[in-house]
């Protein structure tokens, strides 16, 4: 199975790359995980936030178009325990699913992204920096895989 994390943001600091790589290397070989960075839309006095978000959404949805499952990471979503994520992971593996996980930009995801999603997942009620979300997400996918292996 393949999990593609589509994340709006620029190049991440070294600690994020190290954290993500640490957990990605621990994943079982049948789980392929890739992080694809989407350029953030321009924000500013002459560029409204909604226009930037729409541009980001267009890129996210375009890249997620071929996925069997789309999961939006959004604070308004449902929080999953690690065991629940493991159940989802088992289902995706059984389907040989291609899963796309969407991480929005500084202002989050648009309604179009949430509507396209098969599930909306909230990692926490806390507001997490986008860099940290990547590390937490990959660690939780690793953790779910270890649960399925009986650890």
Protein Blocks (a to p, Z undefined) as FASTA:
>chain_A
ZZddddedddddfklmmmmmmmmmmpcfklccdddddddddedjklcfklmmmmmmmmmm
mmmmmpmbdcdddfklccddfklmmmmmmmmmmnopacddddddfkopafklmmmpmbdc
dfbfbdcdfklmmmmmmmmmmmmmmmmnoZZ
